[in-house]
Amino acid sequence: MFVPLMEAVTDTCGGKAGALGALLRAGLPVPDGFVVPFAAYLDAARDLDLARSAGESDDLDAARRMIEARPVRATVIDALGRALDELGDPPVAVRSSAADEDTGQASAAGQYESFLAVHGVSEVADAVRACWASLFSPRAIDYRGACGRDGPPSDDLGMAVIVQRHLDAEVSGVMFTPADPDGATGIEASWGLGPSVVGGTVTPDAYRVAEDGSVTRTVADKRTRLDRHGTRLVIRDVPTRAREQPAIDDATATRLAELGKEIAAVFGGPQDIEWAVVDGRTWILQARPVTAAPPPPSSPSIASDARPPRSPEHRAAAGP
């Protein structure tokens, strides 16, 4: 029923999972996991007549509510339990991987649901269902309209879901590989989990790694960080002495730039990459084409595509 992340391809598992699968097959450091493919979503949605509900109702949330109200099938829950056991039942990231996500034609960054610090089969099943339902969220429908695809999702637009080990990042950020082979790699970095950077809640350090390996940097005043505390995400104050310390050293920036070159070579073009450092090891969390720039949003949206589940005990909160 599920696909090992190493074997994921875009046709059955969506753009995000397909990219991660390609990176794993190329030997790049991506956290282990599996994919709930399009087939599971289509099976769950088969008899709900979602297209008609979303197309005829003034309430664009109607179809989403239909999916959210339906329990996840027992066969899916059983398969989730077995797959999580094979991973060792760790906290996991549950991430959207839609058919139109992270492609050369559209980014869809932040339009669909993804979650961090999820633990246990019941919570993972709820997060998978929320990812399915997010195909019909107002912001996703608005995004598709801005891309010239008005209306509800068609039969060929499905939602796969990635389930992979959650990483408790000491430092994380984004990286942009250059379009010009002689250009510089741009890196942004801050303390803690990635949503602080991609969501714009902190001003990160900025690094430029030139083709000759030289590094220039601008160190920011990084006042807060996002971390996992059990199954919650908590926003912490960064100690004063660390706020204006570089989040990564030049050697790490250079190593990231080298990884960026490898990733760009795998996909044959410049990439927008999310990364994390855990216990001194660098991991790649996502890669999408730089050319897949989203259109200007018609309404405010959340820039980060990874956040805690909706239930109160999983929302990001201030904490020690």
Order of alpha helices (4+ residues) and beta strands (2+ residues): beta-alpha-beta-alpha-alpha-alpha-alpha-beta-beta-alpha-alpha-beta-beta-beta-alpha-beta-beta-beta-beta-alpha-alpha-beta-beta-beta
